[in-house]
Amino acid sequence: MFVNLNGKTHEIKLGLTLINLIEELGLAERKAIAIALNGEVLKREDYAGIVLSEGDSLEIVRAIGGGS
């Protein structure tokens, strides 16, 4: 099935949870990420219980520190 991930079509397995997707993307160990599913920002503790559906829209952003 397909979801929209950061503006691009991404194929995933049926029944994949959000935490599984994060692991597949290599982001599981990162603390400074935020995820919105269909326009709603999610809490990290909810990731494991969310099963992705055909056509879901995900935005994953990583916080980057810096400055002078």
PDB file of N, H, CA, C and O in Angstrom:
ATOM      1  N   MET A   1       0.851  -1.177   0.000  1.00  0.00           N
ATOM      2  CA  MET A   1       0.000   0.000   0.000  1.00  0.00           C
ATOM      3  C   MET A   1       0.892   1.234   0.000  1.00  0.00           C
ATOM      4  O   MET A   1       2.104   1.141   0.191  1.00  0.00           O
ATOM      5  N   PHE A   2       0.281   2.375  -0.214  1.00  0.00           N
ATOM      6  H   PHE A   2      -0.705   2.451  -0.369  1.00  0.00           H
ATOM      7  CA  PHE A   2       1.054   3.607  -0.359  1.00  0.00           C
ATOM      8  C   PHE A   2       0.598   4.674   0.639  1.00  0.00           C
ATOM      9  O   PHE A   2      -0.590   4.827   0.920  1.00  0.00           O
ATOM     10  N   VAL A   3       1.589   5.407   1.163  1.00  0.00           N
ATOM     11  H   VAL A   3       2.554   5.283   0.934  1.00  0.00           H
ATOM     12  CA  VAL A   3       1.332   6.579   1.994  1.00  0.00           C
ATOM     13  C   VAL A   3       2.113   7.743   1.386  1.00  0.00           C
ATOM     14  O   VAL A   3       2.994   7.544   0.549  1.00  0.00           O
ATOM     15  N   ASN A   4       1.784   8.932   1.809  1.00  0.00           N
ATOM     16  H   ASN A   4       1.069   9.094   2.489  1.00  0.00           H
ATOM     17  CA  ASN A   4       2.496  10.128   1.385  1.00  0.00           C
ATOM     18  C   ASN A   4       3.448  10.496   2.518  1.00  0.00           C
ATOM     19  O   ASN A   4       3.004  10.832   3.616  1.00  0.00           O
ATOM     20  N   LEU A   5       4.751  10.435   2.262  1.00  0.00           N
ATOM     21  H   LEU A   5       5.112  10.161   1.371  1.00  0.00           H
ATOM     22  CA  LEU A   5       5.757  10.697   3.281  1.00  0.00           C
ATOM     23  C   LEU A   5       6.577  11.908   2.866  1.00  0.00           C
ATOM     24  O   LEU A   5       7.337  11.858   1.898  1.00  0.00           O
ATOM     25  N   ASN A   6       6.414  12.993   3.608  1.00  0.00           N
ATOM     26  H   ASN A   6       5.796  13.033   4.394  1.00  0.00           H
ATOM     27  CA  ASN A   6       7.116  14.250   3.316  1.00  0.00           C
ATOM     28  C   ASN A   6       6.942  14.660   1.853  1.00  0.00           C
ATOM     29  O   ASN A   6       7.891  15.074   1.187  1.00  0.00           O
ATOM     30  N   GLY A   7       5.707  14.531   1.377  1.00  0.00           N
ATOM     31  H   GLY A   7       4.936  14.195   1.918  1.00  0.00           H
ATOM     32  CA  GLY A   7       5.380  14.996   0.037  1.00  0.00           C
ATOM     33  C   GLY A   7       5.651  14.022  -1.092  1.00  0.00           C
ATOM     34  O   GLY A   7       5.423  14.346  -2.258  1.00  0.00           O
ATOM     35  N   LYS A   8       6.140  12.815  -0.758  1.00  0.00           N
ATOM     36  H   LYS A   8       6.325  12.552   0.189  1.00  0.00           H
ATOM     37  CA  LYS A   8       6.442  11.822  -1.791  1.00  0.00           C
ATOM     38  C   LYS A   8       5.697  10.526  -1.493  1.00  0.00           C
ATOM     39  O   LYS A   8       5.487  10.169  -0.335  1.00  0.00           O
ATOM     40  N   THR A   9       5.304   9.833  -2.551  1.00  0.00           N
ATOM     41  H   THR A   9       5.475  10.123  -3.493  1.00  0.00           H
ATOM     42  CA  THR A   9       4.636   8.549  -2.392  1.00  0.00           C
ATOM     43  C   THR A   9       5.649   7.515  -1.920  1.00  0.00           C
ATOM     44  O   THR A   9       6.748   7.408  -2.466  1.00  0.00           O
ATOM     45  N   HIS A  10       5.263   6.755  -0.895  1.00  0.00           N
ATOM     46  H   HIS A  10       4.371   6.843  -0.452  1.00  0.00           H
ATOM     47  CA  HIS A  10       6.156   5.779  -0.278  1.00  0.00           C
ATOM     48  C   HIS A  10       5.378   4.478  -0.100  1.00  0.00           C
ATOM     49  O   HIS A  10       4.294   4.482   0.483  1.00  0.00           O
ATOM     50  N   GLU A  11       5.915   3.374  -0.592  1.00  0.00           N
ATOM     51  H   GLU A  11       6.796   3.370  -1.065  1.00  0.00           H
ATOM     52  CA  GLU A  11       5.243   2.086  -0.454  1.00  0.00           C
ATOM     53  C   GLU A  11       5.619   1.445   0.876  1.00  0.00           C
ATOM     54  O   GLU A  11       6.792   1.398   1.245  1.00  0.00           O
ATOM     55  N   ILE A  12       4.603   0.949   1.596  1.00  0.00           N
ATOM     56  H   ILE A  12       3.649   0.987   1.297  1.00  0.00           H
ATOM     57  CA  ILE A  12       4.826   0.279   2.877  1.00  0.00           C
ATOM     58  C   ILE A  12       4.038  -1.024   2.911  1.00  0.00           C
ATOM     59  O   ILE A  12       3.152  -1.255   2.088  1.00  0.00           O
ATOM     60  N   LYS A  13       4.380  -1.875   3.888  1.00  0.00           N
ATOM     61  H   LYS A  13       5.099  -1.687   4.557  1.00  0.00           H
ATOM     62  CA  LYS A  13       3.663  -3.133   4.076  1.00  0.00           C
ATOM     63  C   LYS A  13       2.316  -2.877   4.740  1.00  0.00           C
ATOM     64  O   LYS A  13       2.174  -1.968   5.558  1.00  0.00           O
ATOM     65  N   LEU A  14       1.346  -3.679   4.381  1.00  0.00           N
ATOM     66  H   LEU A  14       1.462  -4.417   3.716  1.00  0.00           H
ATOM     67  CA  LEU A  14       0.031  -3.626   5.008  1.00  0.00           C
ATOM     68  C   LEU A  14       0.177  -3.937   6.494  1.00  0.00           C
ATOM     69  O   LEU A  14       0.873  -4.884   6.860  1.00  0.00           O
ATOM     70  N   GLY A  15      -0.462  -3.160   7.344  1.00  0.00           N
ATOM     71  H   GLY A  15      -1.027  -2.391   7.047  1.00  0.00           H
ATOM     72  CA  GLY A  15      -0.426  -3.382   8.785  1.00  0.00           C
ATOM     73  C   GLY A  15       0.778  -2.786   9.491  1.00  0.00           C
ATOM     74  O   GLY A  15       0.972  -3.017  10.684  1.00  0.00           O
ATOM     75  N   LEU A  16       1.588  -2.022   8.770  1.00  0.00           N
ATOM     76  H   LEU A  16       1.429  -1.835   7.800  1.00  0.00           H
ATOM     77  CA  LEU A  16       2.783  -1.420   9.362  1.00  0.00           C
ATOM     78  C   LEU A  16       2.387  -0.365  10.389  1.00  0.00           C
ATOM     79  O   LEU A  16       1.509   0.460  10.134  1.00  0.00           O
ATOM     80  N   THR A  17       3.036  -0.396  11.548  1.00  0.00           N
ATOM     81  H   THR A  17       3.748  -1.066  11.755  1.00  0.00           H
ATOM     82  CA  THR A  17       2.788   0.638  12.552  1.00  0.00           C
ATOM     83  C   THR A  17       3.750   1.801  12.315  1.00  0.00           C
ATOM     84  O   THR A  17       4.756   1.669  11.618  1.00  0.00           O
ATOM     85  N   LEU A  18       3.421   2.911  12.899  1.00  0.00           N
ATOM     86  H   LEU A  18       2.603   3.018  13.466  1.00  0.00           H
ATOM     87  CA  LEU A  18       4.268   4.091  12.755  1.00  0.00           C
ATOM     88  C   LEU A  18       5.659   3.826  13.316  1.00  0.00           C
ATOM     89  O   LEU A  18       6.650   4.247  12.719  1.00  0.00           O
ATOM     90  N   ILE A  19       5.754   3.136  14.450  1.00  0.00           N
ATOM     91  H   ILE A  19       4.949   2.794  14.935  1.00  0.00           H
ATOM     92  CA  ILE A  19       7.073   2.860  15.033  1.00  0.00           C
ATOM     93  C   ILE A  19       7.881   1.958  14.109  1.00  0.00           C
ATOM     94  O   ILE A  19       9.097   2.120  14.004  1.00  0.00           O
ATOM     95  N   ASN A  20       7.223   0.999  13.431  1.00  0.00           N
ATOM     96  H   ASN A  20       6.236   0.866  13.517  1.00  0.00           H
ATOM     97  CA  ASN A  20       7.927   0.148  12.465  1.00  0.00           C
ATOM     98  C   ASN A  20       8.479   0.976  11.313  1.00  0.00           C
ATOM     99  O   ASN A  20       9.607   0.755  10.873  1.00  0.00           O
ATOM    100  N   LEU A  21       7.692   1.926  10.825  1.00  0.00           N
ATOM    101  H   LEU A  21       6.775   2.106  11.182  1.00  0.00           H
ATOM    102  CA  LEU A  21       8.152   2.790   9.738  1.00  0.00           C
ATOM    103  C   LEU A  21       9.346   3.619  10.190  1.00  0.00           C
ATOM    104  O   LEU A  21      10.319   3.761   9.449  1.00  0.00           O
ATOM    105  N   ILE A  22       9.280   4.158  11.380  1.00  0.00           N
ATOM    106  H   ILE A  22       8.489   4.043  11.981  1.00  0.00           H
ATOM    107  CA  ILE A  22      10.388   4.958  11.912  1.00  0.00           C
ATOM    108  C   ILE A  22      11.657   4.115  11.986  1.00  0.00           C
ATOM    109  O   ILE A  22      12.745   4.585  11.652  1.00  0.00           O
ATOM    110  N   GLU A  23      11.511   2.859  12.429  1.00  0.00           N
ATOM    111  H   GLU A  23      10.627   2.477  12.700  1.00  0.00           H
ATOM    112  CA  GLU A  23      12.660   1.953  12.492  1.00  0.00           C
ATOM    113  C   GLU A  23      13.212   1.688  11.096  1.00  0.00           C
ATOM    114  O   GLU A  23      14.427   1.718  10.895  1.00  0.00           O
ATOM    115  N   GLU A  24      12.328   1.428  10.125  1.00  0.00           N
ATOM    116  H   GLU A  24      11.341   1.404  10.288  1.00  0.00           H
ATOM    117  CA  GLU A  24      12.765   1.174   8.751  1.00  0.00           C
ATOM    118  C   GLU A  24      13.502   2.371   8.158  1.00  0.00           C
ATOM    119  O   GLU A  24      14.417   2.201   7.352  1.00  0.00           O
ATOM    120  N   LEU A  25      13.115   3.558   8.549  1.00  0.00           N
ATOM    121  H   LEU A  25      12.372   3.695   9.204  1.00  0.00           H
ATOM    122  CA  LEU A  25      13.748   4.778   8.047  1.00  0.00           C
ATOM    123  C   LEU A  25      15.032   5.126   8.801  1.00  0.00           C
ATOM    124  O   LEU A  25      15.718   6.084   8.445  1.00  0.00           O
ATOM    125  N   GLY A  26      15.361   4.353   9.842  1.00  0.00           N
ATOM    126  H   GLY A  26      14.803   3.574  10.131  1.00  0.00           H
ATOM    127  CA  GLY A  26      16.567   4.601  10.624  1.00  0.00           C
ATOM    128  C   GLY A  26      16.448   5.768  11.582  1.00  0.00           C
ATOM    129  O   GLY A  26      17.453   6.374  11.955  1.00  0.00           O
ATOM    130  N   LEU A  27      15.222   6.090  11.985  1.00  0.00           N
ATOM    131  H   LEU A  27      14.406   5.598  11.683  1.00  0.00           H
ATOM    132  CA  LEU A  27      15.000   7.248  12.859  1.00  0.00           C
ATOM    133  C   LEU A  27      14.627   6.872  14.289  1.00  0.00           C
ATOM    134  O   LEU A  27      14.357   7.757  15.101  1.00  0.00           O
ATOM    135  N   ALA A  28      14.607   5.591  14.611  1.00  0.00           N
ATOM    136  H   ALA A  28      14.826   4.873  13.951  1.00  0.00           H
ATOM    137  CA  ALA A  28      14.111   5.144  15.914  1.00  0.00           C
ATOM    138  C   ALA A  28      14.919   5.687  17.092  1.00  0.00           C
ATOM    139  O   ALA A  28      14.359   5.945  18.157  1.00  0.00           O
ATOM    140  N   GLU A  29      16.201   5.859  16.915  1.00  0.00           N
ATOM    141  H   GLU A  29      16.656   5.650  16.049  1.00  0.00           H
ATOM    142  CA  GLU A  29      17.055   6.314  18.015  1.00  0.00           C
ATOM    143  C   GLU A  29      17.084   7.833  18.163  1.00  0.00           C
ATOM    144  O   GLU A  29      17.621   8.353  19.140  1.00  0.00           O
ATOM    145  N   ARG A  30      16.519   8.526  17.215  1.00  0.00           N
ATOM    146  H   ARG A  30      16.082   8.103  16.421  1.00  0.00           H
ATOM    147  CA  ARG A  30      16.548   9.993  17.263  1.00  0.00           C
ATOM    148  C   ARG A  30      15.448  10.519  18.172  1.00  0.00           C
ATOM    149  O   ARG A  30      14.282  10.144  18.040  1.00  0.00           O
ATOM    150  N   LYS A  31      15.823  11.369  19.073  1.00  0.00           N
ATOM    151  H   LYS A  31      16.769  11.673  19.180  1.00  0.00           H
ATOM    152  CA  LYS A  31      14.864  11.957  20.010  1.00  0.00           C
ATOM    153  C   LYS A  31      14.227  13.226  19.448  1.00  0.00           C
ATOM    154  O   LYS A  31      13.094  13.563  19.790  1.00  0.00           O
ATOM    155  N   ALA A  32      14.951  13.917  18.597  1.00  0.00           N
ATOM    156  H   ALA A  32      15.872  13.644  18.319  1.00  0.00           H
ATOM    157  CA  ALA A  32      14.510  15.232  18.134  1.00  0.00           C
ATOM    158  C   ALA A  32      13.785  15.148  16.792  1.00  0.00           C
ATOM    159  O   ALA A  32      14.183  15.790  15.820  1.00  0.00           O
ATOM    160  N   ILE A  33      12.711  14.345  16.751  1.00  0.00           N
ATOM    161  H   ILE A  33      12.388  13.824  17.541  1.00  0.00           H
ATOM    162  CA  ILE A  33      11.875  14.316  15.557  1.00  0.00           C
ATOM    163  C   ILE A  33      10.439  14.615  15.967  1.00  0.00           C
ATOM    164  O   ILE A  33      10.034  14.377  17.105  1.00  0.00           O
ATOM    165  N   ALA A  34       9.697  15.133  15.029  1.00  0.00           N
ATOM    166  H   ALA A  34      10.027  15.326  14.105  1.00  0.00           H
ATOM    167  CA  ALA A  34       8.263  15.360  15.228  1.00  0.00           C
ATOM    168  C   ALA A  34       7.554  14.754  14.028  1.00  0.00           C
ATOM    169  O   ALA A  34       8.039  14.830  12.899  1.00  0.00           O
ATOM    170  N   ILE A  35       6.403  14.152  14.287  1.00  0.00           N
ATOM    171  H   ILE A  35       6.009  14.090  15.204  1.00  0.00           H
ATOM    172  CA  ILE A  35       5.649  13.502  13.217  1.00  0.00           C
ATOM    173  C   ILE A  35       4.212  13.993  13.244  1.00  0.00           C
ATOM    174  O   ILE A  35       3.564  14.035  14.290  1.00  0.00           O
ATOM    175  N   ALA A  36       3.735  14.362  12.061  1.00  0.00           N
ATOM    176  H   ALA A  36       4.261  14.328  11.212  1.00  0.00           H
ATOM    177  CA  ALA A  36       2.323  14.706  11.892  1.00  0.00           C
ATOM    178  C   ALA A  36       1.704  13.652  10.981  1.00  0.00           C
ATOM    179  O   ALA A  36       2.257  13.322   9.933  1.00  0.00           O
ATOM    180  N   LEU A  37       0.566  13.134  11.386  1.00  0.00           N
ATOM    181  H   LEU A  37       0.116  13.402  12.238  1.00  0.00           H
ATOM    182  CA  LEU A  37      -0.186  12.157  10.603  1.00  0.00           C
ATOM    183  C   LEU A  37      -1.499  12.799  10.206  1.00  0.00           C
ATOM    184  O   LEU A  37      -2.319  13.143  11.057  1.00  0.00           O
ATOM    185  N   ASN A  38      -1.688  12.957   8.908  1.00  0.00           N
ATOM    186  H   ASN A  38      -1.021  12.678   8.217  1.00  0.00           H
ATOM    187  CA  ASN A  38      -2.901  13.591   8.385  1.00  0.00           C
ATOM    188  C   ASN A  38      -3.165  14.944   9.046  1.00  0.00           C
ATOM    189  O   ASN A  38      -4.302  15.293   9.363  1.00  0.00           O
ATOM    190  N   GLY A  39      -2.066  15.702   9.246  1.00  0.00           N
ATOM    191  H   GLY A  39      -1.142  15.419   8.989  1.00  0.00           H
ATOM    192  CA  GLY A  39      -2.169  17.054   9.771  1.00  0.00           C
ATOM    193  C   GLY A  39      -2.179  17.181  11.282  1.00  0.00           C
ATOM    194  O   GLY A  39      -2.231  18.295  11.802  1.00  0.00           O
ATOM    195  N   GLU A  40      -2.129  16.061  12.005  1.00  0.00           N
ATOM    196  H   GLU A  40      -2.086  15.155  11.582  1.00  0.00           H
ATOM    197  CA  GLU A  40      -2.157  16.095  13.470  1.00  0.00           C
ATOM    198  C   GLU A  40      -0.800  15.676  14.025  1.00  0.00           C
ATOM    199  O   GLU A  40      -0.322  14.579  13.737  1.00  0.00           O
ATOM    200  N   VAL A  41      -0.177  16.547  14.823  1.00  0.00           N
ATOM    201  H   VAL A  41      -0.566  17.438  15.057  1.00  0.00           H
ATOM    202  CA  VAL A  41       1.107  16.223  15.437  1.00  0.00           C
ATOM    203  C   VAL A  41       0.874  15.166  16.510  1.00  0.00           C
ATOM    204  O   VAL A  41      -0.039  15.274  17.329  1.00  0.00           O
ATOM    205  N   LEU A  42       1.728  14.136  16.484  1.00  0.00           N
ATOM    206  H   LEU A  42       2.470  14.048  15.819  1.00  0.00           H
ATOM    207  CA  LEU A  42       1.560  12.989  17.371  1.00  0.00           C
ATOM    208  C   LEU A  42       2.524  13.026  18.548  1.00  0.00           C
ATOM    209  O   LEU A  42       3.592  13.634  18.474  1.00  0.00           O
ATOM    210  N   LYS A  43       2.134  12.369  19.633  1.00  0.00           N
ATOM    211  H   LYS A  43       1.266  11.875  19.693  1.00  0.00           H
ATOM    212  CA  LYS A  43       3.015  12.184  20.784  1.00  0.00           C
ATOM    213  C   LYS A  43       3.848  10.927  20.552  1.00  0.00           C
ATOM    214  O   LYS A  43       3.345   9.930  20.034  1.00  0.00           O
ATOM    215  N   ARG A  44       5.113  10.978  20.934  1.00  0.00           N
ATOM    216  H   ARG A  44       5.521  11.788  21.355  1.00  0.00           H
ATOM    217  CA  ARG A  44       6.023   9.843  20.748  1.00  0.00           C
ATOM    218  C   ARG A  44       5.466   8.562  21.372  1.00  0.00           C
ATOM    219  O   ARG A  44       5.619   7.484  20.798  1.00  0.00           O
ATOM    220  N   GLU A  45       4.835   8.662  22.521  1.00  0.00           N
ATOM    221  H   GLU A  45       4.711   9.538  22.987  1.00  0.00           H
ATOM    222  CA  GLU A  45       4.325   7.463  23.193  1.00  0.00           C
ATOM    223  C   GLU A  45       3.176   6.799  22.431  1.00  0.00           C
ATOM    224  O   GLU A  45       2.805   5.666  22.739  1.00  0.00           O
ATOM    225  N   ASP A  46       2.618   7.486  21.452  1.00  0.00           N
ATOM    226  H   ASP A  46       2.919   8.406  21.202  1.00  0.00           H
ATOM    227  CA  ASP A  46       1.519   6.921  20.655  1.00  0.00           C
ATOM    228  C   ASP A  46       1.994   6.205  19.392  1.00  0.00           C
ATOM    229  O   ASP A  46       1.202   5.513  18.753  1.00  0.00           O
ATOM    230  N   TYR A  47       3.255   6.354  19.019  1.00  0.00           N
ATOM    231  H   TYR A  47       3.898   6.917  19.538  1.00  0.00           H
ATOM    232  CA  TYR A  47       3.748   5.824  17.749  1.00  0.00           C
ATOM    233  C   TYR A  47       3.496   4.323  17.583  1.00  0.00           C
ATOM    234  O   TYR A  47       3.091   3.886  16.506  1.00  0.00           O
ATOM    235  N   ALA A  48       3.730   3.531  18.630  1.00  0.00           N
ATOM    236  H   ALA A  48       4.060   3.886  19.504  1.00  0.00           H
ATOM    237  CA  ALA A  48       3.629   2.068  18.513  1.00  0.00           C
ATOM    238  C   ALA A  48       2.202   1.600  18.261  1.00  0.00           C
ATOM    239  O   ALA A  48       2.001   0.546  17.657  1.00  0.00           O
ATOM    240  N   GLY A  49       1.218   2.353  18.707  1.00  0.00           N
ATOM    241  H   GLY A  49       1.381   3.209  19.198  1.00  0.00           H
ATOM    242  CA  GLY A  49      -0.167   1.933  18.569  1.00  0.00           C
ATOM    243  C   GLY A  49      -0.858   2.407  17.306  1.00  0.00           C
ATOM    244  O   GLY A  49      -2.037   2.118  17.101  1.00  0.00           O
ATOM    245  N   ILE A  50      -0.145   3.131  16.454  1.00  0.00           N
ATOM    246  H   ILE A  50       0.813   3.367  16.621  1.00  0.00           H
ATOM    247  CA  ILE A  50      -0.768   3.679  15.246  1.00  0.00           C
ATOM    248  C   ILE A  50      -0.448   2.783  14.057  1.00  0.00           C
ATOM    249  O   ILE A  50       0.711   2.640  13.666  1.00  0.00           O
ATOM    250  N   VAL A  51      -1.488   2.182  13.487  1.00  0.00           N
ATOM    251  H   VAL A  51      -2.429   2.298  13.804  1.00  0.00           H
ATOM    252  CA  VAL A  51      -1.341   1.372  12.279  1.00  0.00           C
ATOM    253  C   VAL A  51      -1.637   2.276  11.084  1.00  0.00           C
ATOM    254  O   VAL A  51      -2.693   2.902  11.005  1.00  0.00           O
ATOM    255  N   LEU A  52      -0.696   2.328  10.172  1.00  0.00           N
ATOM    256  H   LEU A  52       0.163   1.819  10.236  1.00  0.00           H
ATOM    257  CA  LEU A  52      -0.841   3.205   9.012  1.00  0.00           C
ATOM    258  C   LEU A  52      -1.840   2.636   8.016  1.00  0.00           C
ATOM    259  O   LEU A  52      -1.985   1.420   7.887  1.00  0.00           O
ATOM    260  N   SER A  53      -2.527   3.531   7.314  1.00  0.00           N
ATOM    261  H   SER A  53      -2.409   4.518   7.419  1.00  0.00           H
ATOM    262  CA  SER A  53      -3.555   3.153   6.346  1.00  0.00           C
ATOM    263  C   SER A  53      -3.214   3.710   4.971  1.00  0.00           C
ATOM    264  O   SER A  53      -2.484   4.693   4.840  1.00  0.00           O
ATOM    265  N   GLU A  54      -3.755   3.065   3.962  1.00  0.00           N
ATOM    266  H   GLU A  54      -4.349   2.267   4.068  1.00  0.00           H
ATOM    267  CA  GLU A  54      -3.590   3.519   2.582  1.00  0.00           C
ATOM    268  C   GLU A  54      -3.951   5.000   2.472  1.00  0.00           C
ATOM    269  O   GLU A  54      -5.014   5.425   2.924  1.00  0.00           O
ATOM    270  N   GLY A  55      -3.054   5.777   1.866  1.00  0.00           N
ATOM    271  H   GLY A  55      -2.190   5.432   1.499  1.00  0.00           H
ATOM    272  CA  GLY A  55      -3.323   7.186   1.625  1.00  0.00           C
ATOM    273  C   GLY A  55      -2.999   8.120   2.775  1.00  0.00           C
ATOM    274  O   GLY A  55      -3.167   9.332   2.641  1.00  0.00           O
ATOM    275  N   ASP A  56      -2.531   7.585   3.920  1.00  0.00           N
ATOM    276  H   ASP A  56      -2.394   6.600   4.029  1.00  0.00           H
ATOM    277  CA  ASP A  56      -2.148   8.462   5.028  1.00  0.00           C
ATOM    278  C   ASP A  56      -1.078   9.442   4.565  1.00  0.00           C
ATOM    279  O   ASP A  56      -0.260   9.130   3.700  1.00  0.00           O
ATOM    280  N   SER A  57      -1.100  10.623   5.156  1.00  0.00           N
ATOM    281  H   SER A  57      -1.765  10.876   5.859  1.00  0.00           H
ATOM    282  CA  SER A  57      -0.113  11.650   4.865  1.00  0.00           C
ATOM    283  C   SER A  57       0.735  11.878   6.111  1.00  0.00           C
ATOM    284  O   SER A  57       0.220  12.248   7.166  1.00  0.00           O
ATOM    285  N   LEU A  58       2.040  11.653   5.979  1.00  0.00           N
ATOM    286  H   LEU A  58       2.459  11.352   5.123  1.00  0.00           H
ATOM    287  CA  LEU A  58       2.972  11.798   7.093  1.00  0.00           C
ATOM    288  C   LEU A  58       3.986  12.888   6.785  1.00  0.00           C
ATOM    289  O   LEU A  58       4.493  12.994   5.669  1.00  0.00           O
ATOM    290  N   GLU A  59       4.265  13.686   7.790  1.00  0.00           N
ATOM    291  H   GLU A  59       3.852  13.599   8.697  1.00  0.00           H
ATOM    292  CA  GLU A  59       5.351  14.659   7.715  1.00  0.00           C
ATOM    293  C   GLU A  59       6.272  14.358   8.885  1.00  0.00           C
ATOM    294  O   GLU A  59       5.852  14.394  10.041  1.00  0.00           O
ATOM    295  N   ILE A  60       7.528  14.063   8.582  1.00  0.00           N
ATOM    296  H   ILE A  60       7.869  14.034   7.642  1.00  0.00           H
ATOM    297  CA  ILE A  60       8.516  13.791   9.617  1.00  0.00           C
ATOM    298  C   ILE A  60       9.582  14.871   9.520  1.00  0.00           C
ATOM    299  O   ILE A  60      10.199  15.057   8.472  1.00  0.00           O
ATOM    300  N   VAL A  61       9.791  15.576  10.616  1.00  0.00           N
ATOM    301  H   VAL A  61       9.290  15.425  11.468  1.00  0.00           H
ATOM    302  CA  VAL A  61      10.806  16.629  10.647  1.00  0.00           C
ATOM    303  C   VAL A  61      11.787  16.351  11.771  1.00  0.00           C
ATOM    304  O   VAL A  61      11.425  15.841  12.831  1.00  0.00           O
ATOM    305  N   ARG A  62      13.041  16.700  11.511  1.00  0.00           N
ATOM    306  H   ARG A  62      13.336  17.114  10.650  1.00  0.00           H
ATOM    307  CA  ARG A  62      14.097  16.531  12.503  1.00  0.00           C
ATOM    308  C   ARG A  62      14.575  17.897  12.956  1.00  0.00           C
ATOM    309  O   ARG A  62      14.846  18.779  12.140  1.00  0.00           O
ATOM    310  N   ALA A  63      14.675  18.060  14.259  1.00  0.00           N
ATOM    311  H   ALA A  63      14.456  17.344  14.922  1.00  0.00           H
ATOM    312  CA  ALA A  63      15.206  19.312  14.802  1.00  0.00           C
ATOM    313  C   ALA A  63      16.721  19.312  14.632  1.00  0.00           C
ATOM    314  O   ALA A  63      17.390  18.313  14.893  1.00  0.00           O
ATOM    315  N   ILE A  64      17.241  20.440  14.193  1.00  0.00           N
ATOM    316  H   ILE A  64      16.697  21.251  13.981  1.00  0.00           H
ATOM    317  CA  ILE A  64      18.678  20.582  13.988  1.00  0.00           C
ATOM    318  C   ILE A  64      19.143  21.789  14.784  1.00  0.00           C
ATOM    319  O   ILE A  64      18.635  22.897  14.611  1.00  0.00           O
ATOM    320  N   GLY A  65      20.112  21.561  15.655  1.00  0.00           N
ATOM    321  H   GLY A  65      20.525  20.661  15.796  1.00  0.00           H
ATOM    322  CA  GLY A  65      20.656  22.646  16.457  1.00  0.00           C
ATOM    323  C   GLY A  65      21.750  23.372  15.695  1.00  0.00           C
ATOM    324  O   GLY A  65      22.292  22.861  14.715  1.00  0.00           O
ATOM    325  N   GLY A  66      22.054  24.529  16.145  1.00  0.00           N
ATOM    326  H   GLY A  66      21.613  24.944  16.940  1.00  0.00           H
ATOM    327  CA  GLY A  66      23.127  25.280  15.502  1.00  0.00           C
ATOM    328  C   GLY A  66      23.072  26.729  15.931  1.00  0.00           C
ATOM    329  O   GLY A  66      22.341  27.104  16.847  1.00  0.00           O
ATOM    330  N   GLY A  67      23.829  27.497  15.276  1.00  0.00           N
ATOM    331  H   GLY A  67      24.423  27.193  14.531  1.00  0.00           H
ATOM    332  CA  GLY A  67      23.850  28.914  15.593  1.00  0.00           C
ATOM    333  C   GLY A  67      25.246  29.360  15.947  1.00  0.00           C
ATOM    334  O   GLY A  67      26.210  28.602  15.833  1.00  0.00           O
ATOM    335  N   SER A  68      25.338  30.593  16.376  1.00  0.00           N
ATOM    336  H   SER A  68      24.555  31.208  16.469  1.00  0.00           H
ATOM    337  CA  SER A  68      26.664  31.128  16.683  1.00  0.00           C
ATOM    338  C   SER A  68      26.930  31.188  18.148  1.00  0.00           C
ATOM    339  O   SER A  68      28.007  31.616  18.563  1.00  0.00           O
TER     340      SER A  68
END
